[in-house]
Amino acid sequence: MRKTFFLTLFVLAVAGCSARPASGITENAPVTFSADDESFVSETLDDTSLTSLPLGERVLRIGRMFLGKPYVEKTLEVNAPAEQLVVNTQGVDCTTFVDQVLALSLASMEEGADFGTFCAQLRALRYHNGKVDGYASRCHYFLDLVHNASLAGKPLLVPVTDENVRTRDVAFSFMSTHSDAYVQLRESPAVVDSIRAAEQALGTLRMTYFPKEASAAFTQSSSPIRDGDILALVTTAKGLDVSHLGIAFWLDGKLHMLHASSTAHKVIADERTLADYLQGRKSCPGIVVYRVASR
């Protein structure tokens, strides 16, 4: 069972173990997580083999630690209709896989990082200005997360481009026009209004993407894409920016994706090349690529 813990409590990994305080978790910022989550995060942050790795390689290494974790939808809705930071490293979808890998990677760069450090990084990524203030305060769109991560100064996610990229403008409206698909929106016109206001505040954002027929981007010798870059699949759905997220890795000179797969029902290092994977997705014209920059 998942529980809510506060700074005044200690987290017990197993019954009878010595307690460890979760710093950074205050009464004003409760976090939902399990002992397995705390243990996984702590073991990852204590892994000394990460310290010598550049950030991109660190992202990929930590992403691989999730291999085999089950694909689980709607893990962030366990407190609905209340909104609270949710940590679930034991079951992920494509978005929570990527944002938790990013938070772990960033936390691992900090001296003496612990579970509270990770939670603070995850909160900053997932919520506008790092503050949990209702459902609309969450970054529901990928470009919203990118934009939010750039507000505090130096951008965290930097677009990767070359001469082959194309541009696409997105005016966000998908959630407010598909409210029946979201448990928090189905019977709450006020929350729908809040989501619509958040969408309008984003305005129209431009993305640069590699078209899926741009073969040079998918061949290592001619591609600007590196191991550990964040991959986002562009969608033609109206009012939506991307439909899937993953992490880039190269195998035998071909680009592949580490991702939480709904068809494999778990996190996988996809055996298919990304070029082959994209050919089966008619509503996806290409990929947006972002590189994680150190703060």
C-alpha positions as CSV (number, residue, x, y, z in Angstrom):
1,M,0.0,0.0,0.0
2,R,1.2,3.5,-0.9
3,K,1.2,6.0,1.9
4,T,1.9,9.7,2.4
5,F,4.9,10.7,4.5
6,F,6.1,14.0,5.8
7,L,9.4,15.4,7.1
8,T,8.3,14.7,10.7
9,L,8.2,11.0,9.9
10,F,10.9,8.6,9.0
11,V,10.8,6.2,6.1
12,L,11.3,2.5,6.9
13,A,12.6,0.5,4.0
14,V,11.5,-2.7,5.8
15,A,10.1,-3.4,9.2
16,G,12.8,-3.3,11.8
17,C,15.4,-1.3,9.7
18,S,16.9,1.9,11.0
19,A,15.0,5.0,9.9
20,R,16.2,7.5,7.4
21,P,14.8,11.1,7.2
22,A,13.5,12.2,3.8
23,S,14.8,15.8,3.7
24,G,13.0,18.3,1.5
25,I,9.6,16.9,2.1
26,T,7.7,19.4,4.2
27,E,4.2,19.6,5.6
28,N,3.3,21.9,2.7
29,A,4.6,19.5,0.1
30,P,3.4,16.0,0.9
31,V,4.7,13.1,-1.2
32,T,3.0,9.8,-2.0
33,F,5.5,6.9,-2.2
34,S,6.3,3.4,-1.0
35,A,9.2,1.9,0.9
36,D,10.2,0.2,-2.4
37,D,10.4,3.6,-4.1
38,E,12.5,5.1,-1.4
39,S,14.8,2.1,-1.5
40,F,15.2,2.2,-5.3
41,V,15.9,6.0,-5.3
42,S,18.4,5.7,-2.4
43,E,20.3,2.8,-4.0
44,T,20.5,4.7,-7.3
45,L,21.8,7.8,-5.7
46,D,24.3,5.8,-3.7
47,D,25.7,4.2,-6.9
48,T,29.2,5.5,-7.1
49,S,29.7,4.3,-10.7
50,L,27.5,7.2,-11.8
51,T,29.8,9.9,-10.5
52,S,32.3,9.6,-13.4
53,L,29.7,9.6,-16.1
54,P,28.8,12.7,-18.2
55,L,25.2,13.7,-17.8
56,G,23.9,12.2,-21.0
57,E,25.5,8.8,-20.2
58,R,24.2,9.1,-16.7
59,V,20.6,9.6,-18.0
60,L,20.9,6.4,-20.1
61,R,22.5,4.4,-17.3
62,I,19.7,5.3,-14.8
63,G,17.1,4.7,-17.5
64,R,18.4,1.2,-17.9
65,M,17.9,0.6,-14.1
66,F,14.2,0.7,-14.9
67,L,14.3,-2.1,-17.5
68,G,11.6,-4.6,-16.8
69,K,9.6,-2.3,-14.6
70,P,5.9,-2.8,-15.5
71,Y,4.0,-0.3,-17.6
72,V,1.2,1.2,-15.5
73,E,-1.1,4.0,-16.5
74,K,-2.6,6.7,-14.3
75,T,-0.1,6.3,-11.4
76,L,-0.3,10.1,-10.8
77,E,-4.0,9.9,-10.2
78,V,-3.9,7.8,-7.0
79,N,-4.9,10.8,-4.9
80,A,-7.6,12.1,-7.2
81,P,-9.3,14.5,-7.0
82,A,-6.6,15.9,-4.7
83,E,-3.2,16.7,-6.3
84,Q,0.0,15.6,-4.7
85,L,3.5,14.7,-5.8
86,V,3.5,11.0,-6.6
87,V,6.7,8.9,-6.7
88,N,6.2,5.5,-8.4
89,T,9.4,3.9,-9.6
90,Q,7.8,0.4,-9.5
91,G,5.3,1.1,-12.3
92,V,5.6,3.7,-14.9
93,D,4.2,5.1,-18.1
94,C,6.3,6.8,-20.8
95,T,6.1,10.2,-19.1
96,T,6.7,9.1,-15.5
97,F,9.6,6.9,-16.7
98,V,11.3,9.9,-18.3
99,D,10.6,12.5,-15.7
100,Q,11.8,10.2,-12.8
101,V,14.9,9.3,-14.8
102,L,15.6,13.0,-15.3
103,A,15.0,13.8,-11.6
104,L,17.3,11.0,-10.5
105,S,20.0,12.1,-12.9
106,L,19.8,15.7,-11.7
107,A,19.7,14.6,-8.0
108,S,22.8,12.4,-8.5
109,M,24.8,15.5,-9.5
110,E,24.3,17.0,-6.0
111,E,26.6,16.3,-3.1
112,G,24.9,14.2,-0.4
113,A,21.7,13.7,-2.5
114,D,19.0,11.7,-0.8
115,F,15.3,10.9,-1.4
116,G,14.3,14.4,-0.5
117,T,16.7,15.8,-3.1
118,F,15.1,13.6,-5.8
119,C,11.6,14.6,-4.7
120,A,12.6,18.3,-5.0
121,Q,13.9,17.7,-8.5
122,L,10.9,15.8,-9.6
123,R,8.5,18.5,-8.2
124,A,10.4,21.2,-10.1
125,L,10.1,19.2,-13.3
126,R,6.5,18.1,-13.0
127,Y,4.8,21.2,-11.6
128,H,4.8,24.9,-12.7
129,N,7.4,26.8,-10.7
130,G,7.9,23.6,-8.7
131,K,4.7,24.2,-6.7
132,V,1.9,21.6,-6.3
133,D,-1.3,23.7,-6.4
134,G,-4.1,21.6,-7.9
135,Y,-4.4,19.5,-11.0
136,A,-3.8,22.4,-13.4
137,S,-0.4,23.2,-11.8
138,R,1.0,20.0,-13.3
139,C,2.9,20.1,-16.6
140,H,0.5,18.0,-18.6
141,Y,2.2,18.6,-22.0
142,F,5.8,17.7,-22.8
143,L,6.6,21.2,-24.2
144,D,5.1,22.6,-21.0
145,L,7.6,20.6,-19.0
146,V,10.4,21.9,-21.3
147,H,9.2,25.5,-20.9
148,N,8.8,25.1,-17.2
149,A,12.3,23.7,-16.8
150,S,13.7,26.8,-18.6
151,L,12.0,29.4,-16.4
152,A,14.6,29.4,-13.6
153,G,17.5,30.6,-15.7
154,K,19.6,28.3,-17.8
155,P,17.4,25.9,-19.9
156,L,17.5,22.3,-18.6
157,L,16.4,20.7,-21.9
158,V,18.1,22.0,-25.0
159,P,16.8,21.2,-28.4
160,V,18.9,19.1,-30.7
161,T,18.7,20.1,-34.4
162,D,20.5,20.0,-37.7
163,E,19.8,21.2,-41.3
164,N,17.2,18.4,-41.7
165,V,14.7,19.5,-39.0
166,R,11.3,20.9,-39.7
167,T,9.1,23.1,-37.6
168,R,5.6,22.6,-36.2
169,D,3.5,25.1,-34.2
170,V,1.2,23.8,-31.5
171,A,-1.7,25.6,-29.9
172,F,-2.7,23.5,-26.9
173,S,-6.3,22.4,-26.4
174,F,-6.3,18.6,-26.3
175,M,-7.1,18.2,-22.6
176,S,-9.9,20.8,-22.4
177,T,-11.5,19.4,-25.5
178,H,-11.3,15.8,-24.4
179,S,-12.2,16.3,-20.7
180,D,-14.1,12.9,-20.6
181,A,-10.7,11.1,-20.9
182,Y,-9.5,12.6,-17.6
183,V,-10.9,11.5,-14.2
184,Q,-10.2,15.0,-12.7
185,L,-12.1,16.7,-15.5
186,R,-15.1,14.6,-16.2
187,E,-17.4,16.2,-13.6
188,S,-15.6,19.3,-12.7
189,P,-16.2,22.3,-15.1
190,A,-14.1,24.5,-12.8
191,V,-11.0,22.3,-13.2
192,V,-11.6,22.1,-17.0
193,D,-11.6,25.9,-17.0
194,S,-8.3,25.9,-15.0
195,I,-6.8,23.5,-17.6
196,R,-8.0,25.7,-20.5
197,A,-6.5,28.7,-18.8
198,A,-3.2,26.9,-18.5
199,E,-3.3,25.8,-22.1
200,Q,-4.0,29.4,-23.2
201,A,-1.1,30.6,-21.0
202,L,1.2,28.4,-23.0
203,G,0.1,30.1,-26.1
204,T,1.4,28.7,-29.4
205,L,4.8,27.0,-29.1
206,R,7.1,26.0,-32.0
207,M,8.9,22.7,-32.0
208,T,11.7,21.6,-34.3
209,Y,11.6,17.9,-35.2
210,F,13.5,15.4,-37.3
211,P,11.1,14.0,-39.9
212,K,11.0,10.2,-39.8
213,E,12.2,10.0,-43.4
214,A,15.4,11.9,-42.5
215,S,17.6,8.9,-42.5
216,A,20.7,10.8,-41.5
217,A,19.3,11.5,-38.0
218,F,18.9,7.7,-37.4
219,T,22.4,6.7,-38.4
220,Q,25.1,7.3,-35.8
221,S,27.9,8.5,-38.2
222,S,25.8,11.4,-39.4
223,S,23.4,12.2,-36.5
224,P,23.6,14.9,-33.9
225,I,21.6,12.7,-31.5
226,R,23.5,11.2,-28.6
227,D,23.0,8.4,-26.0
228,G,20.8,9.8,-23.2
229,D,19.0,12.4,-25.3
230,I,15.2,12.6,-24.7
231,L,13.1,11.5,-27.6
232,A,9.5,12.8,-28.0
233,L,7.2,11.5,-30.8
234,V,5.4,14.3,-32.6
235,T,1.7,13.8,-33.2
236,T,-0.7,15.3,-35.7
237,A,-3.5,15.2,-33.1
238,K,-5.1,18.6,-32.8
239,G,-4.0,20.6,-29.7
240,L,-1.4,18.0,-28.7
241,D,2.4,18.2,-29.0
242,V,3.7,14.7,-28.6
243,S,2.3,11.2,-28.1
244,H,5.2,9.2,-26.5
245,L,8.6,9.7,-24.8
246,G,11.7,7.7,-24.5
247,I,15.5,7.9,-24.2
248,A,17.9,7.5,-27.1
249,F,20.6,4.9,-27.3
250,W,22.8,3.7,-30.2
251,L,23.3,0.0,-31.1
252,D,25.5,-1.1,-34.0
253,G,25.3,2.4,-35.5
254,K,21.5,2.6,-35.4
255,L,19.3,4.7,-33.2
256,H,17.0,2.9,-30.7
257,M,14.7,3.9,-27.9
258,L,14.6,3.0,-24.2
259,H,11.0,3.5,-23.2
260,A,8.0,2.3,-21.2
261,S,6.1,0.3,-23.8
262,S,2.3,-0.1,-23.6
263,T,2.5,-3.1,-26.0
264,A,5.4,-4.8,-24.2
265,H,3.8,-3.9,-20.8
266,K,7.1,-2.9,-19.4
267,V,10.2,-0.7,-19.8
268,I,12.3,-2.0,-22.7
269,A,15.4,-1.3,-24.7
270,D,13.5,-1.6,-28.0
271,E,15.1,-4.1,-30.4
272,R,13.6,-2.3,-33.3
273,T,15.5,0.7,-34.7
274,L,13.7,3.9,-34.1
275,A,13.4,4.4,-37.9
276,D,11.5,1.1,-38.1
277,Y,9.4,1.9,-35.0
278,L,8.3,5.2,-36.5
279,Q,7.2,3.7,-39.8
280,G,4.3,2.0,-38.0
281,R,3.0,5.2,-36.5
282,K,1.0,7.1,-39.2
283,S,0.1,10.0,-36.9
284,C,3.7,10.6,-36.1
285,P,5.6,12.8,-38.6
286,G,8.9,12.6,-36.7
287,I,10.7,13.1,-33.4
288,V,11.6,16.1,-31.2
289,V,15.0,15.6,-29.5
290,Y,16.2,17.4,-26.3
291,R,19.5,17.1,-24.5
292,V,19.8,17.4,-20.8
293,A,22.1,20.3,-19.8
294,S,23.7,20.5,-16.4
295,R,22.6,23.4,-14.2
